[in-house]
Amino acid sequence: MIKKRYILIHAYTYFSEEETQFWNSLAEAFRNKGFEMFLLAPCLPKEELNFEYDLFYERLKLVPKNLLNYSYPLTTSSINRYEQVEIKWYGTQNVDIAPAIRFKFNYFNTLIDELNPAIVVMANGEHAVELIFRAVITEKKVPLTFFERGALPKTWQIDDQGITAQTKIAHEKFDENRFRKTERFEVYKEIFFQLKDTWWGQPKAKEGISIRAKYHCPETTNMVVFANQLDNDTSNFINSPLFSDNAEAFRWFCAQLKNIGFEGFLLIKKHPMFQGDSTLFTSSLKEFDLKGAWSEDLPLTMCLEQCDSVVAVNSSLIYEALLYEKPVLQLGLSILSNKEIAYSITDKVDIKPILDWYAKIGSEHRLNRFARFMDYFVDHELTFFHERYLQAGFNGVEFFVKTILNKRLSESKGRYIKRTKNKFLLTEKNTRFRKFKRRIMNKLKRLAH
């Protein structure tokens, strides 16, 4: 019987070829440090993995019915709290999700007792299922850190405080001494413009298309790109204090453009995963008599190459826009907040940031600050998982491992956390999904009605 020390990672990964390679390499790197990796993912992998894993259900209503026969001592107010979070994310539920909440508490308690992780690395952390997981982790005093898709394509970011605008670096002002020019960002840009990667798949279009010609605009027309975002995105819920949804932000922005006499063209770039009603946006164009269009068939790179400036609540598109040296107006909060990089509104009354953005006042200064900030950011905050960046010396799995283990050692002071309940010891043979699933479900059955 061999006792293992686990790093438990909860991730929104869909096992692309690059991601699968990253996870297998990460597991091996942890193993070399004396830890086994366990991954919770929303889907099963397409290829063989060299570590243990299990499925998690992001939405409570998706928990299979055969897993709902569990009790757990929760108050009505506690259940209501998680129900309200689920409604905020996914709308009114047409099923009773209280049994799924009880199952999740049972599952996460059993999982933590079974693995006795040295640390939990959690993606997002704001969905109802993750809040349940966090409650169990807190009760059992297991060190916790967060990770999410990085601001740049093909990257991850780890942080103790949260994700995106909740990260430590997002709260910091521009540091002249720390954010020094190193040319590392120039190395990144060279690869970026060769690959032209984006986080989300883009529509294909013929090269040489003129967007202005497509919409019958003169070549001198000032073209602004507005980044459509998903309303059930975490950045909308916790990092957009001024607007309840993306359509409301767009309507307010259109009103400001009307007030300042905007005579250009406003291109609304559809998010590839958006399945909502486009008329929520195009109706604002008509209401304020603005020229513009909703775009579903143009790739992001083409839009950024041909536009004059960009506006978004806090989409990751803002970083790519700045890579193309386009002035960015930010209507919410992001990692770039507090740094005089993006033009940012802080209330709905003061429109000076919009006027400055529209006139490109101080644009060169802001782009210079962006380059200096990114010189630091790419080497101190991000883990890359594309081979080209790794070949150029950017951080890979070793940086990911070092960041996590530094967090674990700082909180546990070098002592491995004692098992809270279960005395079950893992064997080398129990290393794949079906065997783990059978083991964990057998333990859960003892808790069923």
C-alpha positions as CSV (number, residue, x, y, z in Angstrom):
1,M,0.0,0.0,0.0
2,I,1.5,3.3,-1.1
3,K,0.2,6.5,0.3
4,K,0.0,9.3,-2.3
5,R,0.1,13.0,-1.9
6,Y,-2.4,14.7,-4.3
7,I,-2.7,18.0,-6.1
8,L,-6.4,18.3,-6.9
9,I,-7.2,20.5,-9.9
10,H,-10.7,21.5,-11.0
11,A,-10.5,22.8,-14.6
12,Y,-12.7,23.9,-17.5
13,T,-10.8,21.9,-20.0
14,Y,-12.2,20.2,-23.0
15,F,-9.0,18.2,-23.8
16,S,-7.8,19.7,-27.1
17,E,-4.6,18.1,-28.3
18,E,-2.5,20.9,-26.8
19,E,-4.4,20.8,-23.5
20,T,-4.2,17.1,-23.2
21,Q,-0.4,17.3,-23.7
22,F,-0.2,20.0,-21.1
23,W,-2.1,18.0,-18.5
24,N,-0.1,14.9,-19.0
25,S,3.2,16.9,-18.8
26,L,1.9,18.7,-15.7
27,A,1.1,15.4,-14.0
28,E,4.6,14.1,-14.7
29,A,6.1,17.3,-13.4
30,F,4.1,16.9,-10.1
31,R,5.1,13.3,-9.9
32,N,8.8,14.3,-10.1
33,K,8.1,16.5,-7.0
34,G,6.5,13.6,-5.1
35,F,2.8,14.4,-5.9
36,E,0.1,12.8,-7.9
37,M,-2.3,14.9,-9.8
38,F,-6.1,14.4,-9.8
39,L,-8.2,16.4,-12.3
40,L,-11.9,17.2,-12.2
41,A,-13.1,18.1,-15.8
42,P,-16.5,18.7,-17.4
43,C,-16.0,16.0,-20.1
44,L,-14.0,12.8,-20.6
45,P,-10.7,13.0,-22.5
46,K,-10.3,11.9,-26.1
47,E,-6.9,10.3,-25.4
48,E,-5.3,8.3,-22.6
49,L,-4.2,10.4,-19.5
50,N,-1.4,9.5,-17.2
51,F,-3.2,10.6,-14.0
52,E,-6.5,10.0,-12.2
53,Y,-9.6,12.1,-13.0
54,D,-13.3,12.4,-12.7
55,L,-16.2,14.3,-14.2
56,F,-17.8,17.3,-12.6
57,Y,-21.2,18.7,-13.4
58,E,-21.1,22.5,-13.9
59,R,-24.9,22.8,-13.7
60,L,-26.8,21.3,-10.8
61,K,-29.7,20.2,-13.0
62,L,-27.3,18.0,-15.0
63,V,-26.5,15.7,-12.0
64,P,-27.9,12.3,-13.0
65,K,-31.1,11.3,-11.2
66,N,-29.5,8.1,-9.8
67,L,-27.1,10.3,-7.8
68,L,-29.8,12.4,-6.1
69,N,-30.8,10.0,-3.3
70,Y,-28.5,11.6,-0.6
71,S,-29.1,13.5,2.6
72,Y,-26.9,16.2,4.0
73,P,-27.5,18.5,7.0
74,L,-28.2,21.8,5.2
75,T,-30.5,24.6,6.3
76,T,-33.2,26.0,4.0
77,S,-31.4,29.3,3.8
78,S,-28.2,27.5,2.7
79,I,-30.0,25.6,0.0
80,N,-31.8,28.8,-1.1
81,R,-28.4,30.6,-1.4
82,Y,-27.0,28.0,-3.8
83,E,-30.3,27.9,-5.8
84,Q,-30.2,31.7,-6.2
85,V,-26.6,31.5,-7.5
86,E,-27.6,28.8,-10.0
87,I,-30.5,31.0,-11.2
88,K,-28.2,34.0,-11.6
89,W,-26.0,32.0,-13.9
90,Y,-28.5,29.8,-15.8
91,G,-31.9,31.3,-15.3
92,T,-34.9,29.8,-13.6
93,Q,-34.6,26.1,-13.1
94,N,-37.4,23.8,-14.1
95,V,-36.4,21.1,-11.7
96,D,-35.8,20.8,-7.9
97,I,-32.0,21.2,-7.6
98,A,-31.9,20.8,-3.8
99,P,-31.1,17.1,-4.0
100,A,-28.2,17.9,-6.4
101,I,-26.9,20.4,-3.9
102,R,-26.9,17.7,-1.2
103,F,-25.2,15.3,-3.5
104,K,-22.5,17.8,-4.3
105,F,-21.8,18.3,-0.6
106,N,-21.5,14.6,-0.1
107,Y,-19.4,14.1,-3.2
108,F,-16.9,16.8,-2.4
109,N,-16.6,15.7,1.2
110,T,-15.9,12.2,0.1
111,L,-13.5,13.3,-2.6
112,I,-11.4,15.4,-0.2
113,D,-11.4,12.7,2.5
114,E,-10.4,10.1,-0.2
115,L,-7.6,12.1,-1.8
116,N,-6.5,14.2,1.2
117,P,-5.1,16.8,-1.2
118,A,-2.1,19.0,-0.3
119,I,-3.8,21.8,-2.2
120,V,-6.9,22.4,-4.4
121,V,-6.5,24.5,-7.6
122,M,-9.9,25.7,-8.7
123,A,-11.1,27.2,-12.0
124,N,-13.5,30.1,-11.8
125,G,-14.9,29.5,-8.2
126,E,-18.1,31.5,-8.6
127,H,-20.7,28.9,-10.0
128,A,-22.9,27.3,-7.4
129,V,-21.1,24.0,-7.7
130,E,-17.8,25.7,-7.1
131,L,-19.1,27.6,-4.1
132,I,-20.2,24.3,-2.6
133,F,-16.7,22.9,-3.3
134,R,-15.2,26.0,-1.7
135,A,-17.3,25.6,1.4
136,V,-16.1,22.0,1.8
137,I,-12.4,23.0,1.2
138,T,-12.7,25.9,3.8
139,E,-14.2,23.6,6.4
140,K,-11.5,21.0,5.9
141,K,-8.8,23.8,5.9
142,V,-7.2,22.6,2.6
143,P,-5.1,25.3,0.9
144,L,-6.9,26.8,-2.1
145,T,-5.7,28.8,-5.1
146,F,-7.5,29.7,-8.3
147,F,-6.6,29.5,-12.0
148,E,-8.3,30.5,-15.2
149,R,-7.7,30.9,-18.9
150,G,-5.0,33.6,-19.2
151,A,-5.6,37.0,-20.7
152,L,-3.6,35.9,-23.8
153,P,-4.5,32.8,-25.9
154,K,-3.0,29.5,-25.0
155,T,-2.2,30.5,-21.4
156,W,-3.3,29.8,-17.9
157,Q,-3.0,32.2,-14.9
158,I,-2.8,31.1,-11.2
159,D,-3.7,33.5,-8.4
160,D,-4.5,33.2,-4.7
161,Q,-7.3,35.9,-4.7
162,G,-9.4,34.9,-7.7
163,I,-9.6,35.3,-11.5
164,T,-9.3,38.1,-14.0
165,A,-10.2,41.4,-12.3
166,Q,-10.1,39.7,-8.9
167,T,-6.4,38.7,-9.2
168,K,-3.8,40.4,-7.1
169,I,-2.1,42.1,-10.1
170,A,-5.4,43.5,-11.3
171,H,-5.7,45.5,-8.0
172,E,-2.2,46.9,-8.4
173,K,-1.4,50.3,-10.0
174,F,1.3,50.7,-12.7
175,D,4.6,50.1,-11.0
176,E,7.4,52.1,-12.8
177,N,10.1,50.1,-11.1
178,R,8.7,46.6,-11.6
179,F,7.2,47.0,-15.1
180,R,10.5,47.7,-16.9
181,K,11.1,47.3,-20.6
182,T,12.7,43.9,-21.3
183,E,11.7,43.2,-24.9
184,R,10.1,39.9,-23.8
185,F,6.7,41.3,-25.0
186,E,8.3,41.9,-28.5
187,V,9.3,38.2,-28.6
188,Y,5.7,37.2,-27.6
189,K,4.2,39.5,-30.3
190,E,6.4,38.1,-33.0
191,I,5.0,34.6,-32.3
192,F,1.5,35.8,-31.7
193,F,1.3,37.5,-35.1
194,Q,2.6,34.4,-36.8
195,L,0.1,32.1,-35.1
196,K,-2.8,34.6,-34.9
197,D,-4.4,32.4,-32.2
198,T,-7.6,33.3,-30.4
199,W,-9.3,31.7,-27.4
200,W,-12.4,30.9,-29.4
201,G,-12.8,29.5,-32.9
202,Q,-13.4,32.1,-35.5
203,P,-15.4,32.1,-38.8
204,K,-13.3,31.7,-41.9
205,A,-13.2,34.5,-44.5
206,K,-11.4,35.1,-47.7
207,E,-8.2,37.2,-47.4
208,G,-8.3,40.7,-48.8
209,I,-11.9,41.4,-47.8
210,S,-12.5,45.1,-46.9
211,I,-14.9,45.4,-44.0
212,R,-15.7,49.0,-45.0
213,A,-16.5,47.9,-48.5
214,K,-18.6,45.1,-47.3
215,Y,-20.8,47.6,-45.4
216,H,-20.6,50.3,-48.1
217,C,-18.5,52.7,-46.0
218,P,-15.9,55.1,-47.3
219,E,-12.3,54.0,-46.6
220,T,-11.9,57.0,-44.4
221,T,-14.8,56.0,-42.1
222,N,-13.9,55.7,-38.4
223,M,-14.7,52.1,-37.6
224,V,-15.2,51.0,-34.0
225,V,-15.4,47.3,-32.9
226,F,-17.6,46.5,-29.9
227,A,-16.9,43.1,-28.4
228,N,-20.0,41.1,-27.7
229,Q,-19.7,39.0,-24.5
230,L,-21.6,36.2,-22.9
231,D,-24.0,37.3,-20.1
232,N,-23.4,34.1,-18.1
233,D,-19.6,34.9,-18.1
234,T,-18.0,35.5,-14.7
235,S,-16.6,38.8,-15.8
236,N,-20.1,40.0,-16.4
237,F,-21.3,38.9,-12.9
238,I,-18.5,40.1,-10.7
239,N,-16.5,42.5,-12.9
240,S,-19.1,44.7,-14.5
241,P,-20.5,46.9,-11.7
242,L,-22.2,49.4,-14.0
243,F,-24.2,47.1,-16.3
244,S,-26.4,44.1,-15.7
245,D,-25.8,42.6,-19.1
246,N,-23.9,43.1,-22.3
247,A,-26.9,44.6,-24.2
248,E,-27.4,47.2,-21.5
249,A,-23.7,48.2,-21.7
250,F,-23.9,48.5,-25.5
251,R,-27.1,50.6,-25.4
252,W,-25.4,53.0,-22.9
253,F,-22.4,53.2,-25.1
254,C,-24.5,54.0,-28.2
255,A,-26.2,56.8,-26.3
256,Q,-22.8,58.3,-25.5
257,L,-21.7,58.0,-29.1
258,K,-24.8,59.9,-30.1
259,N,-24.1,62.6,-27.6
260,I,-20.6,63.2,-28.8
261,G,-21.6,63.3,-32.5
262,F,-20.1,60.0,-33.6
263,E,-20.3,59.7,-37.4
264,G,-18.4,56.5,-37.9
265,F,-19.3,52.8,-38.2
266,L,-19.9,50.6,-35.2
267,L,-19.2,46.9,-35.8
268,I,-20.6,44.5,-33.2
269,K,-18.3,41.5,-33.2
270,K,-20.4,38.4,-32.1
271,H,-18.8,36.2,-29.5
272,P,-18.4,32.7,-31.1
273,M,-20.4,31.1,-28.2
274,F,-23.2,33.7,-28.1
275,Q,-26.7,32.2,-28.7
276,G,-28.8,35.2,-27.7
277,D,-30.9,37.7,-29.7
278,S,-28.8,40.0,-31.9
279,T,-31.7,42.4,-32.1
280,L,-31.0,43.4,-28.5
281,F,-27.9,45.1,-30.0
282,T,-29.0,46.2,-33.5
283,S,-32.1,47.9,-32.0
284,S,-29.8,50.2,-30.1
285,L,-28.1,51.2,-33.4
286,K,-31.6,52.2,-34.7
287,E,-32.6,53.9,-31.5
288,F,-29.7,56.3,-31.6
289,D,-29.5,56.5,-35.4
290,L,-26.0,55.1,-35.6
291,K,-24.4,53.4,-38.6
292,G,-23.3,49.9,-37.8
293,A,-23.9,46.1,-38.1
294,W,-23.9,42.8,-36.2
295,S,-21.1,40.6,-37.5
296,E,-21.1,36.8,-37.4
297,D,-19.0,36.0,-40.4
298,L,-15.8,38.0,-39.9
299,P,-12.8,36.6,-38.0
300,L,-11.5,38.6,-35.0
301,T,-8.1,39.1,-36.6
302,M,-9.6,40.8,-39.6
303,C,-11.7,43.1,-37.5
304,L,-8.7,44.1,-35.4
305,E,-6.5,44.7,-38.4
306,Q,-9.0,47.0,-40.1
307,C,-10.7,48.9,-37.2
308,D,-9.6,52.2,-35.7
309,S,-10.5,51.5,-32.0
310,V,-12.2,48.9,-29.8
311,V,-14.7,48.9,-26.9
312,A,-15.6,46.1,-24.6
313,V,-16.8,45.6,-21.0
314,N,-13.8,43.4,-20.1
315,S,-13.5,40.8,-22.9
316,S,-10.1,39.2,-23.4
317,L,-10.3,40.8,-26.8
318,I,-9.0,44.0,-25.2
319,Y,-5.6,42.5,-24.9
320,E,-5.5,41.3,-28.5
321,A,-6.7,44.8,-29.6
322,L,-3.8,46.4,-27.8
323,L,-1.5,43.9,-29.5
324,Y,-2.8,45.5,-32.7
325,E,-2.1,48.9,-31.1
326,K,-5.7,49.9,-31.1
327,P,-7.0,52.3,-28.4
328,V,-9.3,50.4,-26.1
329,L,-12.3,51.7,-24.1
330,Q,-13.2,49.5,-21.1
331,L,-16.7,49.6,-19.6
332,G,-15.9,47.1,-16.8
333,L,-13.0,45.8,-14.7
334,S,-10.1,43.7,-15.9
335,I,-6.4,43.1,-15.1
336,L,-5.6,46.3,-16.9
337,S,-7.7,48.4,-14.4
338,N,-5.8,51.0,-12.3
339,K,-2.9,51.2,-14.8
340,E,-3.8,53.9,-17.3
341,I,-3.5,51.4,-20.2
342,A,-7.1,51.1,-21.3
343,Y,-9.4,54.1,-21.3
344,S,-11.8,53.1,-18.5
345,I,-15.2,54.4,-17.3
346,T,-15.8,54.3,-13.5
347,D,-19.4,55.7,-13.6
348,K,-22.1,56.5,-16.1
349,V,-21.8,60.3,-15.6
350,D,-18.2,61.2,-16.4
351,I,-17.7,60.6,-20.1
352,K,-14.3,62.2,-20.3
353,P,-12.7,58.7,-20.8
354,I,-14.9,58.3,-23.9
355,L,-13.9,61.7,-25.3
356,D,-10.2,60.9,-24.7
357,W,-10.6,57.5,-26.2
358,Y,-12.5,58.8,-29.3
359,A,-9.8,61.5,-29.8
360,K,-7.0,59.1,-29.0
361,I,-5.6,61.5,-26.5
362,G,-2.6,59.9,-24.8
363,S,-2.9,56.8,-26.9
364,E,0.8,56.4,-27.5
365,H,1.5,56.8,-23.8
366,R,-1.0,54.1,-23.0
367,L,0.4,51.7,-25.6
368,N,3.9,52.2,-24.1
369,R,2.6,51.4,-20.7
370,F,0.9,48.3,-22.0
371,A,4.1,47.0,-23.6
372,R,6.0,47.6,-20.3
373,F,3.3,45.9,-18.3
374,M,3.2,42.9,-20.6
375,D,7.0,42.6,-20.5
376,Y,6.4,41.7,-16.8
377,F,3.1,39.9,-17.2
378,V,4.1,37.3,-19.7
379,D,7.1,36.2,-17.6
380,H,5.6,36.4,-14.1
381,E,1.9,35.6,-14.4
382,L,1.2,33.3,-17.3
383,T,1.8,29.6,-18.0
384,F,1.9,28.8,-21.8
385,F,0.9,25.6,-23.4
386,H,1.7,26.2,-27.1
387,E,4.9,24.7,-28.2
388,R,6.1,27.8,-30.1
389,Y,6.0,29.9,-26.9
390,L,7.7,27.2,-24.9
391,Q,10.5,27.0,-27.5
392,A,11.0,30.8,-27.0
393,G,11.5,30.3,-23.3
394,F,8.1,31.3,-21.9
395,N,6.8,29.6,-18.8
396,G,5.5,26.1,-19.1
397,V,4.5,23.3,-16.7
398,E,7.5,23.9,-14.4
399,F,6.3,27.4,-13.6
400,F,2.8,26.1,-13.0
401,V,4.1,23.5,-10.6
402,K,6.4,26.0,-8.8
403,T,3.6,28.5,-8.3
404,I,1.2,25.9,-6.9
405,L,3.7,24.2,-4.6
406,N,5.0,27.6,-3.3
407,K,1.4,28.3,-2.3
408,R,1.0,24.9,-0.7
409,L,4.2,25.1,1.3
410,S,3.5,28.7,2.5
411,E,0.1,27.7,3.9
412,S,0.9,24.3,5.3
413,K,4.4,25.3,6.5
414,G,5.8,22.1,5.1
415,R,3.5,19.8,6.9
416,Y,1.3,17.4,4.9
417,I,-2.3,17.9,6.0
418,K,-3.8,15.1,8.1
419,R,-6.6,13.0,6.8
420,T,-9.9,14.3,8.1
421,K,-12.0,11.2,8.1
422,N,-11.2,8.4,5.8
423,K,-8.3,6.0,6.5
424,F,-8.5,4.5,3.0
425,L,-5.0,4.3,1.4
426,L,-4.7,4.4,-2.3
427,T,-2.9,1.7,-4.3
428,E,-0.9,2.0,-7.4
429,K,-3.4,-0.1,-9.3
430,N,-6.3,2.3,-8.8
431,T,-5.2,4.9,-11.3
432,R,-7.9,5.4,-13.9
433,F,-11.4,6.8,-14.3
434,R,-13.5,3.6,-13.9
435,K,-11.7,2.3,-10.9
436,F,-11.8,5.6,-9.1
437,K,-15.5,6.1,-10.1
438,R,-16.3,2.7,-8.6
439,R,-14.4,3.4,-5.4
440,I,-15.9,6.8,-4.8
441,M,-19.4,5.7,-5.7
442,N,-19.2,2.8,-3.3
443,K,-18.3,5.2,-0.5
444,L,-21.2,7.5,-1.5
445,K,-23.7,4.7,-1.5
446,R,-23.2,4.4,2.3
447,L,-24.6,7.9,2.6
448,A,-27.7,7.4,0.4
449,H,-31.1,7.1,1.9
